[in-house]
């Protein structure tokens, strides 16, 4: 399963502090039993959540683990979260989050139905399985950033903002 947390800050002056905090948060999340990877991304796509973190989780049971409950959340940044962008969703359809290298980007498309390819790009379609349920389906595709095709405004382009943290 894939857990995706999206957010943005109301105070751009705190962005650097948030970036530093998020690196440690991802490291901690990768130590939660049942979480095998964690990575953060950023976008400048208008209307999209500026920050997206993606986690590989074994099941929804992870969210009941006492250790998870002790490290989850947004810490001191909770009062600064822009509620327009705050979404948390659990998806079925992949066991592990896609690998996204520094010179790649992850395309994200939300749809009412699994849509297949978009703009000639093969998307993997995930079905929402819980938490906020802000979209029925989310498509993910990893592409070379230097070869990014023209896309419509319903597809957000996310670039890695952290390395992929792995369990162990």
Secondary structure as UniProt FT lines:
FT   STRAND          2..7
FT   HELIX           12..14
FT   HELIX           15..29
FT   TURN            30..31
FT   TURN            33..34
FT   STRAND          35..42
FT   TURN            46..47
FT   STRAND          51..57
FT   HELIX           60..64
FT   HELIX           66..71
FT   HELIX           75..80
FT   TURN            83..85
FT   STRAND          87..92
FT   TURN            102..103
FT   STRAND          104..111
FT   TURN            119..120
FT   STRAND          124..131
FT   STRAND          137..144
FT   HELIX           145..147
FT   TURN            153..154
FT   STRAND          155..160
FT   STRAND          165..166
//
